[in-house]
């Protein structure tokens, strides 16, 4: 599977997935058209889900803070 296909599947930005892959030091992923090995797919999916959880937590904090004000 190519990185851009994974991005579409995850409803993610391929540039952000590419940046995550580079941050994690995943081998062989150099562009959105790079093939992603099966083992690497799981790592990228987990990293993307982690990022979504962090964003959701930050948004929840903002909403809670706004309600207190």
Buried (B, 14 or more C-beta within 10 A) or exposed (E): EBBBBBBEEBEBEBEEBBEBBEEBEBEEBEEBEBEBBEEBBEBBBEBBEEBEEEEEEEEEEEEEEEEEE
